[in-house]
């Protein structure tokens, strides 16, 4: 996670890196921290459906008290290449 944070310190709008960080945070049970990163991602205006899905996942895991390592994420197949690769269309 340190490398994700370093990358975001250099490029704060790198949403693919932020989404990967969120996936790690959720997997590690750090749901509140994931929610903070999701809020930043949502504010970017990029890929709102992806951020919505990540937000729902973090919220559900938090509410359920999901155990560390029990939540696995799969991005929806309709996510554009902009978020997957960081390439601006």
Secondary structure, 3 states (H helix, E strand, C coil): CHHHHHHHHHCCCCHHHHHHHHHHHHHCCCHHHHHHHHHHHHHHCCCHHHHHHHHHHHHHHHHHCCCCCCCCCCCCCCCCHHHHHCCCC
